[in-house]
Amino acid sequence: MKVEIEVISKETCIKPCTPTPDKLRHYSLSYLDQIVPSIFMPLVYFYPASDRFFNTERSDKIKLSLSKALTKFYPLAGRVVDNLYVDCNDEGVPYVEVVVKCKLADIISDPIPNELNKFIPYELDDVKDFGLVVQANFFECGGLAIGIGISHKLADAASCFMFVNTWAAIARRDDDTCHSPLFSPRFDSAMLFPPKDTSLIRDACLKIRRENIVTKRFMFSNSDISALRDEYADQKRMKGSVFDKIGRCPSRILALSAFLWSRFMATVHSVRDPNKIYTVIHTVNLRARADPPLPESLFGNIMRSALVIPFFDKGSEDEVFQFMNQVRESIEEINSDFVSQLQKNDQQHLNFLFERANDVRKGHMALLCFSSLCKFPLYEADFGWGKPMWVGSARLATKDIIGFMDTKSGDGVEAWVNLKAEDMAKFETDKQLLAFCNNGI
């Protein structure tokens, strides 16, 4: 359904409740922060009407707890300067309140990803110099949606949940019902991954090109995924030991990635350009892959991408098995040696990114990007009125990205597919795709 909203309050900014000390005013971006695009990562948390709180009380609680959370996560209340550092000047976080002219059930019973952007106060590619933006969305029925956009320049997915769940814990603590220690983030990623001159790739790699993007959510139940994994495992056993590296049964995300990649290529790129390189990347969290492991409390972009150029043999069933082998091997190569190399002050990785970015810009390379939020604490954000009924994303600013999210009950995976409108028209009607998922929305 088409969502209508009315802005009822536009706070200039929510500032940290305690001023940031002068010694913390300059927060240097790490090399890994510098090389990510300047976009907002969207999340929308949906909550039912509360018996304990009127919406005016929930509004006060959101603002007060956000102010307290920003004292701990002070870079988010500052302003990014020249892709180099954050001026932690406590200018604050833009905060908007709106009335949504429908019921909460109207949205979550049939969510339309392109409409969910209305629950976030800025376009996702209109980051300016902000670290975070927040919008409180109040439904006619008393329900609530908290929409956030956190700058990818400052945070990866792990850092985003680190912030949101700490913010929620602070809100619960205000009721004197939560006495557990609050999370303490670490802001020293620039010491581990020193900043570099990234001007070479700024134009080629970091510029967002606006296109007519359509986002659809495809639901895969556990039984859907099990059937897919079993099918791949059975076919693999029939083919013999050449595919033994994938094991008896591929993981859920590996199987879904292989399946969606195969349907993407069969529909969007059914006619393959021999002069184009078709590439897949998977986002990988580096924290546990370093030696010794980096702390989970380390804030920033502590992630990189495993890149694969899939094997092609038109008409061959071997493609999907080769794909799974290549993805697994590429992810395994992101190990302690890889992390150590990133920490060194050399140009090898930067030059590689520059070459690949130029390939994409010139049309020599087609990318399909996978990112998984599965197993992250997606449903832990309880502000005092219970955990969210549902957590959604929104239409992203860039094409050819597939994101995975756990369902609340854990009984399946939501695949959020972002494609150009003309490509989505081909992809969403694919019979093999629809045979393996509950519904395409």
Secondary structure, DSSP 4 states (H G I P E B T S, - for coil): ----EEEEEEEEEEPPSSPPPGGGSEEEPPHHHHTS-S-EEEEEEEE---SS--HHHHHHHHHHHHHHHHHHTGGGGSEEETTTEEE-----EEEEEEEESS-HHHHHTS--HHHHGGGSSS-TT--TT-SEEEEEEEETTS-EEEEEEEETTT--HHHHHHHHHHHHHHHHHTTT---SPPP--B--HHHHS-----HHHHHHHSPPPP--EEEEEEEEEHHHHHHHHHHHHHHHHHH-GGGGGG-SS--HHHHHHHHHHHHHHHHTTSS--TTSEEEEEEEEE-GGGSSSPPPTTB-S--EEEEEE-----TT-THHHHHHHHHHHHHHHTSSHHHHHHHHSS-SHHHHHHHHHHHHHHTTSEEEEEEEE-TTS-TT---SSS-S-SEEE----SSSSEEEEEE-TTSSEEEEEEEEEHHHHHHHTT-HHHHHHSSEE-
